[in-house]
Amino acid sequence: MSSSQKGKGPNRHQARESALETLYAWHSGGSDNADLPHLLTGRIHEDERSGQDEGYLRELVYGVTGDMDELDALIKPALRRSLKSVATIEINVLRLATWEMKNRLEIPYRVIINEALELTRAYADESARSFINGVLDKLAKELRSVEVKNRS
């Protein structure tokens, strides 16, 4: 996000961070949808993220959890290993970005990939960033083929 966007309206980057943390906790806790409202409430009331876009946070979390099978089916062919071998943080970054590429066409794919790499930088190591970047590049060519061609 550019510095000119910061401070103007709700912060989507913070919403993405909260969404990733919520999905990680949800996944680690057994993926029970009944836990989502409580997990979201905890992230919404964090003082350090008081400027986050709460509506977007909810949209991301419920979008990803509601489309999990479809998202995983899109991600699997872009992997060189099994989905189960992907670390929890990494698969949730991939799911978030894939959901955004698929459903939020007004957000350029490069912005989505950049945001995913920022999340990965904050929550995983450098090798995870390379992995995430490679997978999302492949997915962008499939999900945003016209946009990718127009940028070439």
N, C-alpha and C positions, 0 to 999 in steps of 0.2 A: 504494500500500500504506500502510495507516495505521501510525503510529508504534508502536501496540500490537502489531502483527504482526511488526515488525522485531525480530530477535534471537530469535524463537521458531521453531525449526526451520529447515530449509533455505530459502534466499531465492529465491523464484521470479522476482523482478524481475531479479536478477543473472543467473539462468538465461536469461531472455528477452534480456538484453543479449548474453550469450555466444552464444545461438542466432542472433541477428541478425548478429553478427560472423562466425559460422561460415557462415551462408547467404551473406553478402556475399562472403566469401573463396571459397566453393565456386562461386558464380555467376561471379565474376570469373576464376576459374581454369579455366573451361570446363565446369562442372557434372558432373564425373566422380565418380560415387558411390564409387569406390575411394579418393578423397581424404578422405571424411568421417571415418573413424576417426582419422586423423592430425590433421585440423582440430579435431575434438572434444577430443582429448587435449591439444592446445595450449591450448584455452579452459578445460579443467577444471583444469589446473595453474597457472593465473594466481593469484598470491598475493592480488591485490586482490579476487578473487572466491571466496575459500576457503570462504565460507558459502553458495555457490549450491546450488540443488537440482540435483544432477548427473543424477538420473534424469529430471527434467522437461526439462532441457536436451537430453538424448538423445531423449526423446519428441517434443519440438518439432522438432528437426532432422530426424529420420527420418520424422516425420509429414508435415512440409511437403515434403521431397524425394520422399517416396513418393506423395503426393497432388497433386503439382504441376499436372498437367493439369486435374484436377477443380477445384482451387483457382482456377486462372487462368480456367476456364470460369465460375466463380461471380463472380469479380471483374470480368471484361470488361463485362457489361451495366451495371455501376455506374459505369463510366468514361465520360467525355465525349471521350476521346481513345484512341488505340491503346495496347494493352498494351506494345508495344515502345518507346513514347515515354516510359514511366514510368521514372524514375531507379531504378537498382539498389537503393539503400537503401529507397526508397519501396515498390517492388514487394515487397521482402522483408518489410517491416513489414506490408503488406497481407496477404501470404500467412500470416505468423505469426498475425495477429489472426483471419483468416478460418478458419484451421485450428482455433484455439481456440474460436471461436464455434460451429463445426460439431461439434467432438469433445469439448469440455469443458463440457458443459451445466451442471455444478455451479458454474461461474464466471460470475457475472452479466455480461451483455454490456457494461454500463457500465464494469465493472472492466477488461475486455478492451480496450475503446476507450481508456480512461484510460492503460493500460499502453502501448498503441500510440502514443499522443500523447507520452508521456514518452520513449519510444525516439526518436521523430521529433524531439523537442526536443533531444535529446542528439546526434543524428547528421545532422540536416538543418536547413533554414531554416524560417522562420515560414510561408511560403507552402505548404511541404510539409505542415505541420501542418493547415492549413485543408483542403487536398486530401485528406489521410488521414482527417480527421474526417468530411468529406462522404461519401466512399466507404464508410466503415465504418458510418455512420448508415444508408445505403441497404441495406447488407448485413445489418445487424441487423434491419431491418424484414422482410427475406426469411427469414433463418436463425433468427431468434428472435421471430417475429411475435407469439406469445402473450405472451412476456415483455415485449415493447415495448408491447403493448396494455394489459397490466396496470399498467405504469408511467405510462400517460397519465392 
